[in-house]
Amino acid sequence: MKIQDENRRNYDKKRKESSKYKCGDKVAIKRTQFGTGLKLKPKYLGPYKVVKVKRNDRYDVEKIYSSDDGPVRTSSSADYMKRWPGGELEYNE
């Protein structure tokens, strides 16, 4: 138990808080599936719009522009997301 507590403290010391997003934010999601021919593809897909905020840093996201790469609508964890350059949407739907 003593070693577990020490390991937990060391892990928590270096861990940063995950980013918080709100509905309407533009984000990019990390490509989690790799295969042949994907080595030179971008590591992040997007832009996506945050549609719903769930608990435990989970979000439902929806693709803003239609393209072949990536899902149209999916859920993602904040660990696999980052802000899209430009931040919030310029228009309201």
Order of alpha helices (4+ residues) and beta strands (2+ residues): alpha-beta-beta-beta-beta-beta
